[in-house]
Structure formats: C-alpha cells, structure tokens
C-alpha cells in the first residue's frame, strides 16, 4: 500500500473564464429571488468585496471577449464593475 501524497491542487484553474463565469452565475442565482435590480447590485457588491483583483480582471477580460455564458443580470453587474474600474 502506497502512502504517496496526492499532487498539490493546481489553483490556476480557479481563474479560468469558465470557472469564473460559473462562480459569478452562482452568485447571481443567489440574488435572483430578490428581483432583477437586486440581483445586479448584489452580484456586483459581492464580486467587488470578495473577488481578488486578478479574478475581477479576468472576468472583465472575458466580458470584453463577448462574455459567453454570463446570465443577463450577472453580465450587467460585471459591466457595472468594469466601468467603475475604468474610472479609477
């Protein structure tokens, strides 16, 4: 019986566009029952507070490349955040 350790997890996949889209859409689904405006604002606030700058930059780049897979309220939240980031 081998007691080899499992290889360390590769955290680089956590910042792939597919993973970030999935995560952003999950956040949007949480706020969806509060209505469209609340879903946009809640999603934007969550991403602003809890995603590190590299994750936000990656999702902004994904949006700039067309934003495939983003649910409509999530897309609006990310558009809002991207505009805010461009102003700073």
Residue pairs with C-beta under 8 A, 6 or more apart in sequence:
13 19
15 54
15 55
15 58
17 58
17 59
17 61
17 62
17 65
18 69
20 55
20 58
20 59
20 62
21 59
21 62
21 68
21 69
21 70
24 43
24 47
24 59
24 70
24 74
24 77
24 78
25 69
25 70
25 71
25 74
27 42
27 43
27 46
27 47
27 74
28 39
28 43
28 71
28 73
28 74
28 77
29 71
30 42
31 38
31 39
31 41
31 42
31 43
31 73
32 39
32 73
34 42
36 73
39 73
39 74
39 77
40 73
40 76
40 77
40 80
41 77
43 73
43 74
43 77
43 78
44 77
44 78
44 80
44 81
47 56
47 59
47 77
47 78
47 81
48 56
48 81
48 84
51 59
56 81
56 85
59 78
60 78
60 81
60 82
60 85
62 68
62 70
63 70
63 75
63 78
63 79
63 82
64 82
67 75
67 78
70 78
